[in-house]
Amino acid sequence: MMKKGGKLTKIQLNPVPPKMVQCIKSLAALQTAIERFHTHREIFHTSGVQPTGFNLPRQHSLVHLIHQIQEFGAPGGLCSSITESCHITAVKWPWHCSNHYKALGQMLLTNQRLDKLLRACADFVERRMLPPSHLPPPKPACPRS
């Protein structure tokens, strides 16, 4: 709401102009395909291939895809490979380096130390104290798989 000349004026802005969504038939076909997938995936459960059921987070994200395209004009967050690699670096490695008791503080400290090591290594390479082959630094050697 904006005040204009003593009156309140309501302004509504669409996130994406309606003309931008030109492929209504494609979105409808995608919706149909997603519904068919969710219907037919139950065969794995009923036939005993996966008797306990299964969780498919990437396939579940497809349910939200049409809404994302309509609202924002492009699918976002469908590919989780970058998120997964960040998760491994920021969570899994520090978790394995901790003693697993009140691990959050230990994990945060490990991440701080890894960041400082990365910056120090980059600084040493820049000052020619280390050869460029030392970037990026090796992963911690303490994971307990």
Secondary structure, DSSP 8 states (H G I E B T S, - for coil): -EEETTEEE-----SS-GGG---HHHHHHHHHHHHHHHHHTHHHHHTTSSTT----HHHHHGGGHHHHHHHHSS--S---HHHHHHHIIIIIHHHHHS-SSSHHHHHHHHHHHHHHHHHHHHHHHHTTSS-GGG-S----S----
